[in-house]
Amino acid sequence: MRFVLDECVDARLRSVIVTAGHECWTVVDAGLSSEDDDEVSVYAADHNAVLVTDDRELIRRRQALLFGKTVELRGTKRAALKNLPNHIDHCVELLESGDDLIVTVSAVGTWIIAPPWLATPAPQSGT
């Protein structure tokens, strides 16, 4: 699977994704550091890549106008560095389940938040 890291995401996540056997680059690598979120989303979709972001506003817009695949990282940047390695395999499994969707990764697990007909419930703390 191919991934592109949004500018707001810690670039060290690239090694996590590559170590898991996937292709990964950053928005900066793609020469898009000055582009707005929607342009970055279109770029990812055009390149058959999953956009990885922690930008809540971008996620709200993608929920309203869903296209391509997006991974939402919840929590701090430090938490994302800790959580993604623990959940990358399940994240990829969920991403493979549909064409246009958003998968959320947090300390408690990984789940689909959009589209509604594919959505999986968020894991509950302590389960």
C-alpha positions in Angstrom: 0.0 0.0 0.0 1.1 3.6 -0.6 1.0 6.3 2.0 1.6 10.1 1.9 2.2 12.0 5.2 0.4 15.3 5.6 2.7 18.2 6.5 1.3 18.3 10.0 2.3 14.7 10.7 5.6 13.7 12.3 7.8 12.6 9.4 9.3 9.8 11.6 6.1 7.9 11.0 7.5 7.2 7.5 9.9 4.7 8.9 7.0 2.9 10.8 5.1 2.6 7.5 8.1 1.5 5.5 9.2 -1.0 8.1 5.7 -2.5 7.8 6.4 -3.1 4.1 4.6 -0.2 2.5 5.7 2.8 0.3 5.6 6.1 2.0 6.6 9.7 1.3 5.7 13.2 2.7 3.8 16.1 1.3 7.2 18.0 1.4 8.8 15.2 -0.7 6.0 15.7 -3.3 6.6 19.4 -3.5 3.2 20.3 -2.0 4.2 22.0 1.2 2.5 25.2 0.2 -0.7 23.6 -1.1 -4.0 23.6 0.8 -5.5 20.5 2.4 -7.9 19.8 -0.5 -5.1 19.9 -3.1 -3.1 17.4 -0.9 -6.1 15.1 -0.7 -6.6 15.2 -4.4 -2.8 14.5 -4.9 -3.0 11.4 -2.6 -6.1 10.1 -4.4 -4.5 10.7 -7.8 -1.4 8.7 -6.8 -3.4 5.9 -5.2 -1.9 6.7 -1.8 -3.5 6.9 1.6 -3.3 10.4 3.1 -2.2 10.2 6.8 -3.1 13.3 8.8 -4.0 14.5 12.3 -5.8 17.6 10.9 -9.3 17.5 12.3 -10.6 20.1 9.9 -9.4 18.1 6.9 -11.1 15.0 8.3 -14.4 16.9 8.7 -14.2 18.0 5.1 -13.4 14.5 3.9 -16.4 13.2 5.8 -18.6 15.7 4.1 -17.0 15.0 0.6 -15.5 11.6 0.8 -13.0 10.5 -1.8 -9.7 8.6 -1.6 -8.4 6.9 1.5 -7.4 8.8 4.6 -5.9 7.8 7.9 -6.8 10.0 10.8 -4.3 10.0 13.7 -5.9 10.9 17.0 -3.9 12.1 20.0 -0.6 13.9 20.2 2.2 13.5 17.7 4.1 11.5 20.4 1.1 9.2 20.8 0.9 8.7 17.0 4.5 7.5 17.0 3.6 5.0 19.7 0.2 3.9 18.4 0.7 3.5 14.7 3.2 0.6 15.0 0.8 -1.2 17.2 -2.1 -0.8 14.8 -0.6 -0.6 11.3 -1.6 -4.1 10.2 -5.3 -3.6 11.3 -5.2 -0.2 9.7 -4.1 -1.6 6.3 -6.7 -4.4 6.6 -9.5 -1.8 7.1 -8.1 0.4 4.3 -8.3 -2.6 1.9 -12.0 -3.0 2.7 -13.2 -0.1 0.6 -12.3 2.4 -2.1 -13.2 5.7 -0.4 -12.9 5.7 3.4 -11.4 7.2 6.5 -9.7 5.0 9.1 -9.0 6.4 12.6 -6.0 5.2 14.6 -5.7 6.0 18.3 -4.3 4.4 21.5 -7.4 2.2 21.9 -7.4 0.8 18.4 -8.3 1.3 14.7 -11.7 1.7 13.1 -13.5 3.1 10.1 -15.3 6.4 10.6 -16.5 7.0 7.0 -18.4 6.1 4.9 -21.3 5.4 7.3 -22.2 2.1 5.7 -18.7 0.7 6.4 -18.2 2.4 9.7 -17.0 0.1 12.5 -17.6 1.1 16.1 -14.8 2.8 18.0 -13.1 0.5 20.5 -14.0 1.2 24.1 -11.2 2.0 26.6 -10.4 -1.0 28.7 -11.7 -3.6 26.2 
